[in-house]
């Protein structure tokens, strides 16, 4: 019986030392002929995009998928010795914040003339440190089964959501944690004016069942029937609808705001030249057509991308003239978020 | 001492002459093959030093000076000094000369300065050698009875904890006192610290929510208590009763530990959510309108109790098993009633275990972020607040640091309370004396109490797990219950191509990386954790309490903060390891080793020191004593820490989310991505696969470690009836 414990312990020691050695030796690969892309869109989009880019240019893509907030925090923490080259996808506010803090590099892509005005405007606001790649319209989704079971008529406008019938039926993310919800906050303020806008949010607060942490959570709850109304991006709601969930996407009648999905070149990366090529690629027709295949119907920024008939009709939606320069700036954001926390969230329901 | 000193001087010199000093090859190319990163005289400190990097030659001086002969205390002091100077020189050059020149503004008077990258094999070997020289010198001066093993173990553990816990963590906590531009602003700390959203008492005084601090503490205490009670009930049933379905119950006690985050939360929503199975049933049969009670404190409490009971069970298992029957038998002979025996003997003897498992449950609840994220609703806790202070729409690293300090102060209080309760009493029950008598059966009352708690909980666990596997094999849970294996195919498809098997499923890369990293991290974590426990329980040295708390530090700090602190500390020379596998392994080791420490201390406090002393008297060194006497006796603790380390490495999210790279993506990060995209089927299928893999791994670990043999009679005629069965084969 004495041999066994010793044997076990010896095996353990051997395993441990081999393990340590192999961990130490697996050093980082050097960066040549490759580009590291931090990807904040969906996994499939990231994977397909990098495969297409590798095929077109022969440059190897190292892809790291993280959510927008996580990517921003990573880039900021790494700024002393940046490890990424390109930040692909995610709402424009976060990219603008990175641009404002000098984390990203100025780059005027030769693809700019091919883009819609809103994408070029976005680039101008950031002094060409970021460029728009898609537009996601804000709206709300309804779970038709839940609303039917509770005899609630289908809402059409932002104002309909204030009806006491919706008490405990609306989910929205917390703008302090979610960029999506901040876009809503900024949209409502621009749509109704700051005072009326906050009155609206206070009214909405009475009907909110919970402020979720992440922006996509209301849509997931909508899909599971945990809520009757979920506020989020229309293309995310469409994706659930196409997957068979009993949901419907509504573009509010008063008009709505939008996020400008963006791509930025990270300052001081090891593969900046390859990074520029990737930015051009992300703005091109090929990369922006990936979404059609994956049935993700945000609006591409390149004019030449064919928009399929089943996509939501962006022309019929009423958009506000979203002032990214003002509402993307850290100053406005901090003030609005604090005001929302003090005047809306702290109210009893 | 002389021989040891010569050996380590030789190591230092060999590293200076043969091994490449830096991690990256001099020309920035991809190394041809890995051996050039271990042996490469052309890039050694000596070669580079004579090539112009003169500061690299400084390390030669203390290394050569350590060769001065002598065996007395003065020579030992000399050796210690050489080692310390060597350490100081190597660290100073590393921290002062960075990627872009001087790292200290004061030095800019001397121009922009030389530049260098992160240290590689050579640098680390030289550091190790100087550390060993220091320890050899200290042992020579008679520290720790002159035992080199003990001194060097203390040296290594302290060195590693300072480097990988204190340095990054204190660095980021300092940002609590700075504004976002990095200027020192102590007033800002107070302003953020005293915020009403942290300490508000709205839930008592008015209808609004309470401050996060109160929520967090309340939840932590609830979860600490519930997991300890349930863990104890399971451990008592497993060891002290003749419950018929014992095997199954033991399996259920351990099952939740092997569950990836989000899955329990998701399963609870599918059961108790507004459209969940139970709610729908209650509505259809009893007309009870479905509600959202699960979102908030109740949901988080249930999910965390499920998740953290196994840790308590594993700790309690070792402790209950270690309680010697002698005392109980004596009490029985003296006609004590079974319940009196339990209340006055067994229960008090379990105290170290109870205290340690409460502390674990409390600290884990405080640091857990997956469950509050999914189930929290409007019930906010510090960990999620901290996460969104780092990654949210309003990022503020300073606020994250302030909230972490609040969280840490709670941990510290729990730690102090635990020390107070366990006190300085003696809990030794395993001594060198052979037969220790028969274990008496539990008091009826306690036995039925344990059944009453454990059986329903076990059934509930079964329901949760059945649901997980069921949900992984239907099209869309909650709507379309057609059987399908599509989710598994998407994740784990294997095609046979021209070049053999092609792992084309989307989950394979992250799956392989995760298993590899967990397998590397687990033995290292257990080894360091148990070594630390041994030092804390058996050796005395200055600053032991502070050191013990330090080992809890990286465990108690939310993963998000640890992750960011690791990037800030290890993305720049001298230790530049971001983007490698090493940083993930190190992060896991230092985040998960506290379980090994806690389990080890609880186990060791039961083992009579006279066993060590007997071994020592017979001329065995501390190392031999550890190997031959202590390790075989603390097998349940080894098992607990190995299992825990492996599983935590497979299921961690918050810290590693910042540390994963393109080459080393992890399963949980992939799963979180799927959950975000609303593809619950795929996420659950992947999780179910991980559950099976972890169950297999635990079975293997169990097989490898074997059982602890304590000289006790079996109650039955068969003399070799097992006295203890650690984790059941899953």
Interface residues (C-beta under 8 A of the other chain):
Chain A: X1 X4 X5 X6 X8 X9 X11 X12 X13 X15 X16 X19 X20 X22 X23 X24 X25 X26 X27 X28 X29 X30 X32 X36 X42 X43 X47 X61 X62 X63 X64 X65 X66 X67 X69 X70 X72 X73 X74 X76 X77 X78 X80 X81 X83 X93 X146 X168 X174 X175 X176 X177 X178 X179 X181 X182 X209 X210 X211 X213 X214 X216 X219 X220 X223 X224 X225 X226 X236 X239 X240 X243 X244 X245 X246 X333 X334 X337 X341 X346 X347 X348 X349
Chain B: X23 X24 X25 X28 X29 X30 X31 X34 X37 X38 X99 X120 X121 X124 X197 X202 X206 X207 X208 X269 X270 X273 X274 X275 X292 X295 X373 X376 X377 X378 X384 X387 X388 X390 X391 X392 X393 X394 X395 X476 X478 X479 X480 X506 X519 X520 X521 X523 X524 X526 X527 X564 X567 X568 X571 X572 X576 X577 X578 X579 X580 X581 X582 X585 X627 X628 X631 X632 X635 X657 X658 X660 X661 X662 X663 X665 X669 X670 X673 X674 X675 X676 X677 X678 X680 X704 X705 X706 X709
